[in-house]
Structure formats: C-alpha cells, structure tokens
Amino acid sequence: MDRLLSLLGIAQKAGKTVSGTFMCENAIRDRKAMLVIIAQDAQKNTVSTISNKCDHYKIPFGFYGTKEALGHAIGKGERSCVAVTDQGLANSIDKLLSSGKKEE
C-alpha cells in the first residue's frame, strides 16, 4: 500500500475522516473537511457535486486511486470520496497528492 493510502488509514483510526458522498458534502458545507480525496473511478455526477462544493467553500480536493482502494484504506467498502478533517494530516496527504508520487 502506498504512503497516501496509509495516511488515510491513520486518519481513519484517529477518527479524522468522513467518507461517502453524502457525509463528505455535509463536512464540506460545515467547513469540517480540510481536504477531500475523490476516487478516479467515481461517477461523473459525484465528481461534479463534490468538486463544485469544494470550489464554493474553498476546500482543496484531489483525485486518487479507485473507490475500492479508498474504501480499503479506511477499512470500509468502496468509497467514492473521503474527507480528511484534521489539518495536519490533510497537509501531509495534500503534499503527496501534489507531488504525484506514491512513495512506497
């Protein structure tokens, strides 16, 4: 498993993630989300809904992995998106997203 997904797992264990489209939308609207990861194979409707909300509320987001990989990283079933609610973890994950590296 790569470093970004490992960090998502750590965030989940710390209780600092919200997953699923509906829960992510609420976290974005409540300004609790610090970063949102959207699966690369998420449906177009989900992608536009989440990315538009992130743009509106000025919350960074990125695309990474598959729905299965995101869900597995946080110990759940498939997830189209995961919001990180801790600023420190969000910054670390955002750095990995921005670098485009998987850093094994």
TORLO-285869 format. One record per residue: residue number from 1; residue in one letter; x negated, z negated, y negated of N, C-alpha, C, O, CB in turn. Coordinates in Angstrom, 1 decimal. Glycine has a CB too. Example, Ala and Ser with C-alpha at 12.3 -4.5 7.8 and 13.67 -1.06 7.14 Angstrom:
BEGIN
[atom 1,'A',[-13.2,-7.8,5.7],[-12.3,-7.8,4.5],[-13.2,-7.8,3.3],[-14.2,-8.5,3.3],[-11.3,-9.0,4.5]];
[atom 2,'S',[-12.8,-7.1,2.2],[-13.7,-7.1,1.1],[-12.9,-7.9,0.0],[-13.4,-8.0,-1.1],[-14.1,-5.7,0.6]];
END
This chain:
BEGIN
[atom 1,'M',[-0.9,0.0,1.2],[0.0,0.0,0.0],[-0.9,0.0,-1.2],[-1.9,-0.7,-1.3],[1.0,-1.2,0.0]];
[atom 2,'D',[-0.5,0.8,-2.2],[-1.3,0.8,-3.4],[-1.1,-0.3,-4.4],[-0.2,-1.1,-4.2],[-1.1,2.2,-4.2]];
[atom 3,'R',[-2.0,-0.4,-5.4],[-2.0,-1.6,-6.3],[-0.7,-1.7,-7.1],[-0.3,-2.9,-7.3],[-3.2,-1.4,-7.2]];
[atom 4,'L',[-0.2,-0.6,-7.5],[1.0,-0.7,-8.3],[2.2,-1.3,-7.5],[2.9,-2.2,-8.0],[1.4,0.6,-8.9]];
[atom 5,'L',[2.4,-0.9,-6.3],[3.4,-1.4,-5.5],[3.2,-2.9,-5.1],[4.1,-3.6,-4.9],[3.6,-0.6,-4.2]];
[atom 6,'S',[1.9,-3.2,-4.9],[1.5,-4.6,-4.6],[1.9,-5.5,-5.8],[2.4,-6.6,-5.6],[0.0,-4.7,-4.4]];
[atom 7,'L',[1.7,-5.0,-7.0],[2.0,-5.8,-8.2],[3.6,-6.0,-8.3],[4.1,-7.0,-8.7],[1.5,-5.1,-9.5]];
[atom 8,'L',[4.3,-4.9,-7.9],[5.8,-5.0,-7.9],[6.2,-6.1,-6.9],[7.1,-6.9,-7.2],[6.4,-3.7,-7.5]];
[atom 9,'G',[5.5,-6.2,-5.7],[5.8,-7.2,-4.7],[5.5,-8.6,-5.3],[6.3,-9.5,-5.0],[5.0,-7.0,-3.5]];
[atom 10,'I',[4.4,-8.7,-6.0],[4.1,-10.0,-6.6],[5.1,-10.4,-7.6],[5.6,-11.6,-7.7],[2.7,-10.0,-7.3]];
[atom 11,'A',[5.6,-9.4,-8.5],[6.6,-9.7,-9.5],[7.9,-10.1,-8.8],[8.6,-11.0,-9.3],[6.8,-8.4,-10.3]];
[atom 12,'Q',[8.2,-9.5,-7.7],[9.4,-9.9,-6.9],[9.4,-11.3,-6.4],[10.3,-12.1,-6.5],[9.7,-8.9,-5.7]];
[atom 13,'K',[8.2,-11.6,-5.8],[8.0,-13.0,-5.3],[8.1,-14.1,-6.4],[8.6,-15.2,-6.2],[6.7,-13.1,-4.6]];
[atom 14,'A',[7.7,-13.7,-7.6],[7.7,-14.6,-8.8],[9.1,-14.6,-9.4],[9.3,-15.3,-10.4],[6.7,-14.2,-9.8]];
[atom 15,'G',[10.0,-13.8,-8.9],[11.4,-13.8,-9.5],[11.4,-13.0,-10.8],[12.3,-13.3,-11.6],[11.9,-15.1,-9.6]];
[atom 16,'K',[10.5,-12.1,-11.0],[10.4,-11.4,-12.3],[10.8,-9.9,-12.2],[10.3,-9.1,-12.9],[9.0,-11.5,-12.8]];
[atom 17,'T',[11.6,-9.6,-11.2],[12.1,-8.2,-11.1],[13.6,-8.2,-11.0],[14.3,-9.1,-10.6],[11.5,-7.5,-9.9]];
[atom 18,'V',[14.2,-7.0,-11.4],[15.6,-6.8,-11.2],[15.6,-5.4,-10.7],[14.9,-4.5,-11.1],[16.4,-6.9,-12.6]];
[atom 19,'S',[16.5,-5.1,-9.6],[16.5,-3.8,-9.0],[17.9,-3.2,-8.9],[18.9,-4.0,-8.9],[15.8,-3.9,-7.6]];
[atom 20,'G',[17.9,-1.9,-8.8],[19.2,-1.2,-8.7],[19.6,-0.8,-10.1],[19.3,-1.4,-11.1],[20.3,-2.1,-8.0]];
[atom 21,'T',[20.3,0.3,-10.1],[20.7,0.9,-11.4],[21.5,0.0,-12.3],[21.2,-0.2,-13.4],[21.5,2.2,-11.1]];
[atom 22,'F',[22.6,-0.6,-11.7],[23.4,-1.4,-12.5],[22.7,-2.7,-13.1],[22.8,-3.0,-14.2],[24.6,-1.9,-11.6]];
[atom 23,'M',[21.9,-3.3,-12.2],[21.2,-4.5,-12.7],[20.1,-4.2,-13.7],[19.9,-4.9,-14.6],[20.6,-5.2,-11.5]];
[atom 24,'C',[19.5,-3.0,-13.5],[18.4,-2.6,-14.4],[19.1,-2.3,-15.8],[18.5,-2.6,-16.8],[17.7,-1.3,-13.9]];
[atom 25,'E',[20.2,-1.6,-15.8],[20.9,-1.3,-17.0],[21.2,-2.6,-17.8],[21.0,-2.7,-19.0],[22.3,-0.5,-16.8]];
[atom 26,'N',[21.7,-3.6,-17.1],[22.0,-4.9,-17.7],[20.7,-5.5,-18.3],[20.8,-6.1,-19.4],[22.7,-5.9,-16.7]];
[atom 27,'A',[19.6,-5.5,-17.5],[18.4,-6.1,-18.0],[17.9,-5.4,-19.2],[17.3,-6.0,-20.1],[17.3,-6.1,-16.9]];
[atom 28,'I',[18.0,-4.0,-19.3],[17.6,-3.3,-20.4],[18.4,-3.6,-21.6],[17.9,-3.9,-22.7],[17.7,-1.7,-20.1]];
[atom 29,'R',[19.8,-3.6,-21.4],[20.7,-3.9,-22.5],[20.5,-5.4,-23.1],[20.5,-5.6,-24.3],[22.1,-3.8,-22.1]];
[atom 30,'D',[20.2,-6.3,-22.2],[19.9,-7.7,-22.6],[18.5,-7.9,-23.1],[18.1,-9.0,-23.5],[20.2,-8.6,-21.4]];
[atom 31,'R',[17.7,-6.8,-23.1],[16.3,-6.9,-23.5],[15.4,-7.8,-22.7],[14.5,-8.4,-23.2],[16.2,-7.3,-25.0]];
[atom 32,'K',[15.8,-8.0,-21.4],[15.0,-8.8,-20.5],[14.0,-7.9,-19.8],[12.9,-8.4,-19.3],[15.9,-9.5,-19.5]];
[atom 33,'A',[14.2,-6.6,-19.7],[13.3,-5.7,-19.0],[12.1,-5.5,-19.9],[12.3,-5.1,-21.1],[14.0,-4.4,-18.6]];
[atom 34,'M',[10.9,-5.6,-19.4],[9.7,-5.3,-20.2],[9.2,-3.9,-19.8],[8.4,-3.3,-20.5],[8.6,-6.4,-19.9]];
[atom 35,'L',[9.5,-3.5,-18.6],[9.1,-2.2,-18.0],[10.0,-1.8,-16.9],[10.5,-2.6,-16.1],[7.6,-2.2,-17.5]];
[atom 36,'V',[10.4,-0.5,-16.9],[11.3,0.0,-15.8],[10.5,1.1,-15.0],[10.0,2.0,-15.6],[12.6,0.5,-16.4]];
[atom 37,'I',[10.5,0.9,-13.7],[9.9,1.9,-12.8],[11.1,2.7,-12.2],[12.0,2.1,-11.6],[9.0,1.3,-11.7]];
[atom 38,'I',[11.1,4.0,-12.3],[12.2,4.8,-11.7],[11.5,5.6,-10.6],[10.5,6.2,-10.7],[12.8,5.8,-12.8]];
[atom 39,'A',[12.2,5.6,-9.4],[11.7,6.4,-8.3],[11.7,7.9,-8.6],[12.6,8.4,-9.3],[12.6,6.1,-7.0]];
[atom 40,'Q',[10.7,8.6,-8.1],[10.6,10.0,-8.4],[11.7,10.8,-7.7],[12.0,11.9,-8.1],[9.2,10.5,-8.0]];
[atom 41,'D',[12.3,10.2,-6.7],[13.3,11.0,-6.0],[14.7,10.4,-6.3],[15.7,10.7,-5.6],[13.1,10.9,-4.5]];
[atom 42,'A',[14.8,9.7,-7.5],[16.1,9.2,-7.9],[17.0,10.4,-8.3],[16.5,11.4,-8.8],[15.9,8.2,-9.1]];
[atom 43,'Q',[18.3,10.2,-8.2],[19.2,11.2,-8.6],[19.1,11.5,-10.1],[18.8,10.6,-10.9],[20.6,10.8,-8.2]];
[atom 44,'K',[19.4,12.7,-10.5],[19.3,13.1,-11.9],[20.2,12.2,-12.8],[19.7,11.8,-13.9],[19.7,14.6,-12.1]];
[atom 45,'N',[21.3,11.9,-12.4],[22.2,11.0,-13.2],[21.6,9.7,-13.4],[21.7,9.2,-14.6],[23.6,10.9,-12.5]];
[atom 46,'T',[21.0,9.1,-12.4],[20.3,7.8,-12.5],[19.2,7.9,-13.5],[19.0,7.0,-14.4],[19.9,7.3,-11.2]];
[atom 47,'V',[18.4,8.9,-13.3],[17.2,9.1,-14.2],[17.6,9.2,-15.7],[17.0,8.6,-16.5],[16.4,10.4,-13.8]];
[atom 48,'S',[18.7,10.1,-16.0],[19.1,10.2,-17.3],[19.7,8.9,-17.9],[19.4,8.6,-19.0],[20.1,11.4,-17.5]];
[atom 49,'T',[20.5,8.2,-17.1],[21.1,7.0,-17.6],[20.0,6.0,-17.9],[20.1,5.4,-19.0],[22.0,6.4,-16.5]];
[atom 50,'I',[19.1,5.7,-17.0],[18.1,4.7,-17.2],[17.1,5.1,-18.3],[16.8,4.3,-19.2],[17.3,4.4,-15.9]];
[atom 51,'S',[16.6,6.3,-18.3],[15.7,6.7,-19.3],[16.3,6.7,-20.7],[15.6,6.4,-21.7],[15.1,8.1,-19.0]];
[atom 52,'N',[17.6,7.1,-20.8],[18.2,7.1,-22.1],[18.4,5.7,-22.6],[18.2,5.4,-23.8],[19.6,7.8,-22.0]];
[atom 53,'K',[18.8,4.8,-21.8],[18.9,3.3,-22.2],[17.5,2.8,-22.6],[17.4,2.1,-23.6],[19.5,2.5,-21.0]];
[atom 54,'C',[16.5,3.1,-21.8],[15.1,2.6,-22.2],[14.7,3.2,-23.5],[14.2,2.4,-24.3],[14.1,3.1,-21.1]];
[atom 55,'D',[15.0,4.4,-23.8],[14.6,5.0,-25.1],[15.4,4.3,-26.2],[14.8,4.0,-27.2],[15.0,6.6,-25.1]];
[atom 56,'H',[16.7,4.1,-26.0],[17.5,3.5,-27.0],[17.0,2.1,-27.3],[17.0,1.7,-28.5],[19.0,3.4,-26.5]];
[atom 57,'Y',[16.7,1.3,-26.3],[16.3,-0.1,-26.5],[14.7,-0.2,-26.7],[14.2,-1.3,-26.7],[16.8,-1.0,-25.4]];
[atom 58,'K',[14.0,0.9,-26.7],[12.6,1.0,-26.8],[11.8,0.1,-25.8],[11.0,-0.7,-26.1],[12.2,0.4,-28.2]];
[atom 59,'I',[12.2,0.4,-24.5],[11.6,-0.3,-23.4],[10.8,0.8,-22.6],[11.4,1.8,-22.3],[12.7,-1.0,-22.4]];
[atom 60,'P',[9.5,0.5,-22.3],[8.7,1.5,-21.6],[9.3,1.7,-20.2],[9.7,0.8,-19.5],[7.3,1.1,-21.6]];
[atom 61,'F',[9.1,3.0,-19.7],[9.5,3.3,-18.4],[8.6,4.3,-17.8],[7.9,5.1,-18.6],[11.0,3.7,-18.3]];
[atom 62,'G',[8.6,4.4,-16.5],[7.7,5.5,-15.9],[8.3,5.8,-14.5],[9.2,5.1,-14.0],[6.3,5.0,-15.7]];
[atom 63,'F',[7.8,6.9,-14.0],[8.3,7.4,-12.7],[7.2,7.1,-11.7],[6.0,7.4,-11.9],[8.6,8.9,-12.7]];
[atom 64,'Y',[7.5,6.5,-10.5],[6.5,6.2,-9.5],[7.2,6.1,-8.1],[8.2,5.5,-8.0],[5.8,5.0,-9.9]];
[atom 65,'G',[6.5,6.7,-7.1],[6.9,6.5,-5.7],[8.3,7.0,-5.4],[8.9,7.8,-6.2],[6.9,5.1,-5.4]];
[atom 66,'T',[8.8,6.6,-4.2],[10.1,7.0,-3.7],[11.0,5.8,-3.8],[10.6,4.7,-3.9],[10.0,7.6,-2.3]];
[atom 67,'K',[12.3,6.1,-3.6],[13.2,5.0,-3.5],[12.9,4.1,-2.4],[13.0,2.8,-2.5],[14.7,5.5,-3.3]];
[atom 68,'E',[12.5,4.6,-1.3],[12.1,3.8,-0.1],[10.9,3.0,-0.4],[10.8,1.8,0.0],[11.8,4.7,1.1]];
[atom 69,'A',[9.9,3.5,-1.1],[8.6,2.8,-1.4],[8.9,1.7,-2.4],[8.4,0.6,-2.2],[7.6,3.8,-2.0]];
[atom 70,'L',[9.7,1.9,-3.4],[10.1,0.9,-4.3],[10.8,-0.3,-3.7],[10.5,-1.4,-3.9],[10.9,1.5,-5.5]];
[atom 71,'G',[11.8,0.1,-2.8],[12.5,-0.9,-2.1],[11.6,-1.7,-1.2],[11.7,-3.0,-1.1],[13.7,-0.3,-1.3]];
[atom 72,'H',[10.8,-1.1,-0.4],[9.9,-1.7,0.5],[8.9,-2.7,-0.2],[8.7,-3.8,0.3],[9.1,-0.7,1.3]];
[atom 73,'A',[8.4,-2.3,-1.4],[7.5,-3.1,-2.2],[8.1,-4.4,-2.6],[7.4,-5.4,-2.7],[7.0,-2.3,-3.4]];
[atom 74,'I',[9.4,-4.4,-2.8],[10.1,-5.7,-3.2],[10.9,-6.3,-2.1],[11.7,-7.2,-2.3],[11.0,-5.4,-4.4]];
[atom 75,'G',[10.7,-5.8,-0.9],[11.3,-6.4,0.3],[12.8,-6.2,0.4],[13.5,-7.0,0.9],[11.0,-7.9,0.3]];
[atom 76,'K',[13.2,-5.0,-0.1],[14.7,-4.7,0.0],[14.8,-3.3,0.5],[13.9,-2.6,0.9],[15.3,-4.9,-1.4]];
[atom 77,'G',[16.1,-2.8,0.5],[16.4,-1.5,0.9],[16.0,-0.5,-0.2],[15.3,-0.9,-1.2],[17.9,-1.3,1.3]];
[atom 78,'E',[16.3,0.7,-0.1],[16.0,1.7,-1.1],[16.5,1.3,-2.5],[17.6,0.8,-2.6],[16.6,3.1,-0.7]];
[atom 79,'R',[15.6,1.5,-3.5],[16.0,1.2,-4.8],[15.6,2.4,-5.7],[14.4,2.9,-5.6],[15.3,-0.1,-5.3]];
[atom 80,'S',[16.5,2.8,-6.6],[16.2,3.9,-7.5],[15.4,3.5,-8.7],[14.6,4.3,-9.2],[17.5,4.6,-8.0]];
[atom 81,'C',[15.5,2.2,-9.0],[14.7,1.7,-10.2],[14.5,0.2,-10.0],[15.3,-0.5,-9.4],[15.4,2.0,-11.5]];
[atom 82,'V',[13.4,-0.2,-10.6],[13.1,-1.7,-10.6],[12.6,-2.0,-12.0],[11.8,-1.3,-12.6],[11.9,-2.0,-9.6]];
[atom 83,'A',[13.2,-3.1,-12.6],[12.8,-3.5,-13.9],[11.9,-4.8,-13.8],[12.3,-5.7,-13.0],[14.0,-3.8,-14.8]];
[atom 84,'V',[10.8,-4.8,-14.5],[9.9,-6.0,-14.5],[10.3,-6.8,-15.7],[10.3,-6.3,-16.8],[8.4,-5.6,-14.4]];
[atom 85,'T',[10.5,-8.1,-15.5],[10.9,-8.9,-16.6],[9.8,-9.9,-17.2],[10.1,-10.7,-18.0],[12.1,-9.8,-16.2]];
[atom 86,'D',[8.6,-9.7,-16.6],[7.5,-10.6,-17.1],[6.6,-9.6,-17.9],[6.1,-8.6,-17.4],[6.8,-11.3,-15.9]];
[atom 87,'Q',[6.2,-10.0,-19.1],[5.4,-9.1,-20.0],[4.0,-8.9,-19.4],[3.5,-7.8,-19.4],[5.2,-9.7,-21.4]];
[atom 88,'G',[3.4,-9.9,-18.9],[2.0,-9.8,-18.3],[2.0,-8.9,-17.1],[1.1,-8.0,-17.0],[1.5,-11.2,-17.9]];
[atom 89,'L',[2.9,-9.0,-16.2],[3.0,-8.2,-15.0],[3.4,-6.7,-15.5],[2.8,-5.8,-14.9],[4.0,-8.7,-14.0]];
[atom 90,'A',[4.3,-6.6,-16.4],[4.7,-5.3,-16.9],[3.5,-4.6,-17.5],[3.3,-3.4,-17.3],[5.8,-5.4,-18.0]];
[atom 91,'N',[2.6,-5.3,-18.3],[1.4,-4.7,-18.9],[0.5,-4.2,-17.8],[-0.1,-3.1,-17.9],[0.7,-5.7,-19.8]];
[atom 92,'S',[0.3,-5.0,-16.8],[-0.6,-4.6,-15.7],[-0.1,-3.4,-15.0],[-0.9,-2.4,-14.7],[-0.8,-5.7,-14.7]];
[atom 93,'I',[1.2,-3.3,-14.7],[1.8,-2.2,-14.0],[1.7,-1.0,-14.9],[1.5,0.1,-14.4],[3.2,-2.5,-13.5]];
[atom 94,'D',[2.0,-1.2,-16.2],[2.0,0.0,-17.1],[0.6,0.6,-17.2],[0.5,1.8,-17.3],[2.5,-0.5,-18.5]];
[atom 95,'K',[-0.4,-0.2,-17.2],[-1.8,0.3,-17.2],[-2.0,1.2,-16.0],[-2.6,2.3,-16.1],[-2.8,-0.8,-17.2]];
[atom 96,'L',[-1.6,0.8,-14.8],[-1.7,1.6,-13.6],[-0.9,2.9,-13.7],[-1.4,3.9,-13.3],[-1.3,0.8,-12.3]];
[atom 97,'L',[0.3,2.8,-14.2],[1.1,3.9,-14.4],[0.5,4.9,-15.3],[0.4,6.1,-15.1],[2.5,3.5,-14.9]];
[atom 98,'S',[0.0,4.4,-16.4],[-0.7,5.3,-17.5],[-1.9,6.0,-17.0],[-2.2,7.1,-17.3],[-1.0,4.5,-18.7]];
[atom 99,'S',[-2.7,5.3,-16.1],[-3.9,5.8,-15.6],[-3.7,6.9,-14.6],[-4.5,7.8,-14.3],[-4.8,4.7,-15.1]];
[atom 100,'G',[-2.5,6.8,-14.0],[-2.1,7.8,-12.9],[-2.8,7.6,-11.6],[-2.8,8.4,-10.7],[-2.4,9.1,-13.5]];
[atom 101,'K',[-3.6,6.5,-11.5],[-4.3,6.2,-10.3],[-3.5,5.3,-9.4],[-2.7,4.5,-9.8],[-5.7,5.6,-10.6]];
[atom 102,'K',[-3.8,5.4,-8.1],[-3.2,4.5,-7.1],[-4.0,3.2,-6.9],[-3.5,2.2,-6.4],[-2.9,5.2,-5.8]];
[atom 103,'E',[-5.3,3.3,-7.2],[-6.2,2.2,-7.0],[-6.0,1.4,-5.7],[-5.3,0.4,-5.7],[-6.2,1.2,-8.1]];
[atom 104,'E',[-6.5,1.9,-4.6],[-6.3,1.3,-3.3],[-6.9,-0.1,-3.3],[-6.8,-0.8,-2.2],[-6.9,2.2,-2.2]];
END
